[in-house]
Amino acid sequence: MAEKKNEQQVMHFFPSLSKYEPGSVKVEDLGLAKYINLDTENIYLGAVFANRMFAKAKIPLVERLINNIMRTEKYNGKKVKAYKVVRDAFDIIEKRLKKNPLQVLVDAIQNAAPKEEATRLRFGGILVPKAVDTSPQRRLDTALRNISQGSVNASHKNKKRMEACLADEIMKAASNDVTSFAVSRKNELERVAKSAR
């Protein structure tokens, strides 16, 4: 009872993102499909799924992008400000590409998610790099983190606004452009893993 009341207090409905239809979005990467929640109606202002096991997969993809933008000092703790950045970036994507921004975001994540990475194993007294497959949850986390980090880095000491930088980063990653920060980081991780096989 108290949990339900708390959930209602924390919930905040953002109507402008619900105009994008998640039904037409296709996720081609079957590994990521289970962890991509395309719900645009239930974006919360508070941490409803905090401290619950495996609840990260239930959080809508757009809300996870908003939360990743809040990692930096400029947007730290300012979820409404970060939400407005994502909303305006989606509007820019829709105007430029004439496509559903949710589909463009999903394509960007599929292109920016690394399939394998290197870890270090200890054999005796030495550390040996070893290539390992990346779990789908970690692939999604890494892609979202790199997309948001690339857009924040691009907007730092730049006249270009954060919304335009985020839209550019998502569009570049969706087209698998190597100038995208997220795609270049993915290629670097996979190159290191390939050399550690």
GIFENZI-V141035 format. One record per pair of residues at least 6 apart in sequence whose C-alpha atoms are under 8 Angstrom apart, sorted by the first residue. I is the first residue (numbers start at 1). J is the second residue. D is the distance in Angstrom with one decimal. If there is no record, write none. Layout:
{{I,J,D} {I,J,D}}
This chain:
{{7,48,6.4} {10,44,6.8} {10,45,6.1} {10,46,5.1} {10,47,7.7} {10,48,7.3} {11,42,7.9} {11,43,7.6} {11,44,4.9} {11,45,5.9} {11,46,6.7} {12,42,7.9} {12,43,6.8} {12,44,5.2} {12,45,5.4} {13,41,7.0} {13,42,6.5} {13,43,6.3} {13,44,6.9} {14,41,7.3} {14,42,8.0} {14,43,6.8} {15,41,7.3} {16,87,7.6} {17,40,6.0} {17,41,7.5} {17,87,6.7} {18,40,5.1} {18,41,5.5} {20,40,7.7} {20,100,6.6} {20,101,7.5} {20,102,7.2} {21,100,7.5} {22,38,5.8} {22,39,6.9} {22,40,7.6} {22,102,6.9} {25,100,7.9} {25,102,6.9} {25,103,5.2} {26,103,7.0} {27,33,5.9} {27,106,6.8} {27,107,7.8} {29,110,6.7} {31,136,5.7} {32,110,7.8} {32,136,5.5} {32,137,7.4} {32,139,7.9} {32,140,7.0} {34,57,7.8} {35,57,4.9} {35,58,7.6} {35,136,7.5} {35,137,6.6} {35,140,7.8} {36,57,6.9} {36,60,7.4} {36,61,6.1} {37,57,7.0} {37,58,6.4} {37,59,6.6} {37,60,4.8} {37,61,5.5} {38,60,5.7} {38,61,5.8} {38,62,7.4} {38,102,7.7} {39,60,5.4} {39,61,7.5} {40,60,6.9} {40,62,7.1} {42,60,7.5} {43,60,6.9} {43,62,7.8} {43,63,5.9} {44,63,7.6} {45,79,6.9} {45,80,7.7} {49,55,5.8} {49,56,7.1} {49,58,7.9} {49,59,7.3} {57,137,7.9} {64,144,7.7} {65,86,7.9} {65,144,6.2} {65,145,8.0} {65,148,7.2} {66,79,7.0} {66,82,5.7} {66,83,5.8} {66,86,6.7} {67,79,7.3} {67,82,7.8} {68,144,6.9} {68,145,6.0} {68,148,6.2} {69,75,6.8} {69,82,6.4} {69,148,5.4} {69,149,7.4} {69,152,7.6} {70,76,4.7} {70,77,6.3} {70,78,6.8} {70,79,6.8} {70,82,6.5} {72,152,7.8} {75,81,7.0} {75,82,6.3} {85,162,6.7} {85,163,5.0} {86,163,6.7} {86,166,7.6} {88,163,5.9} {89,163,4.7} {89,164,6.2} {89,166,6.1} {89,167,4.8} {90,101,5.5} {90,167,6.9} {91,101,7.9} {92,164,7.2} {92,167,6.5} {93,99,7.5} {93,101,6.0} {93,167,6.0} {93,171,7.3} {94,100,6.3} {94,101,5.9} {104,170,7.2} {104,171,6.8} {104,174,5.9} {105,170,6.2} {105,171,7.9} {105,174,6.9} {106,174,7.8} {107,173,7.6} {107,174,4.9} {107,175,7.9} {108,170,5.8} {108,171,7.0} {108,172,7.6} {108,173,4.5} {108,174,3.7} {108,175,7.3} {108,176,7.5} {109,140,6.9} {109,143,5.6} {109,144,6.8} {109,173,7.4} {109,174,7.4} {110,174,8.0} {111,173,6.3} {111,174,6.5} {111,176,6.0} {111,183,6.7} {112,143,5.1} {112,146,7.9} {112,147,8.0} {112,173,6.4} {112,176,7.9} {112,182,5.4} {112,183,4.8} {112,185,8.0} {112,186,5.8} {113,139,4.9} {113,140,6.1} {113,142,6.5} {113,143,4.8} {113,186,6.5} {114,134,7.1} {114,139,5.8} {114,142,7.7} {114,143,7.6} {114,186,5.1} {114,187,7.6} {114,189,7.0} {114,190,6.6} {115,133,6.2} {115,134,5.5} {115,139,7.0} {115,190,7.2} {116,131,6.8} {116,132,5.6} {116,133,4.3} {116,134,4.9} {116,189,7.5} {116,190,5.8} {116,193,6.4} {117,131,5.7} {117,132,5.7} {117,133,6.5} {117,134,6.5} {117,189,5.6} {117,190,5.7} {117,192,7.1} {117,193,4.8} {118,129,6.2} {118,130,5.4} {118,131,4.4} {118,132,5.9} {118,189,7.4} {118,192,6.5} {118,193,4.6} {118,196,6.7} {119,129,5.6} {119,130,5.4} {119,131,6.3} {119,132,6.9} {120,127,5.9} {120,128,5.4} {120,129,4.4} {120,130,6.0} {121,127,5.5} {121,128,5.2} {121,129,6.2} {121,130,6.8} {122,128,6.2} {129,196,5.6} {130,193,7.1} {130,196,5.2} {130,197,6.0} {131,193,4.7} {131,194,6.8} {131,196,5.4} {131,197,5.3} {132,193,7.4} {143,182,6.5} {146,181,6.8} {146,182,4.8} {146,185,7.4} {147,166,7.7} {147,169,6.4} {147,170,6.8} {147,173,8.0} {147,181,7.0} {147,182,5.2} {148,166,7.1} {150,169,6.9} {150,180,7.6} {150,181,5.1} {150,182,6.6} {151,162,6.9} {151,165,5.1} {151,166,4.8} {151,168,7.9} {151,169,5.9} {152,162,6.8} {152,165,7.5} {152,166,7.6} {154,165,6.2} {155,161,6.2} {155,162,5.4} {155,165,6.0} {169,180,6.0} {169,181,7.4} {169,182,7.9} {172,178,7.9} {172,179,7.3} {172,180,5.5} {173,180,5.7} {173,182,6.7} {173,183,6.0} {176,183,6.6} {177,183,7.0} {178,184,5.6}}
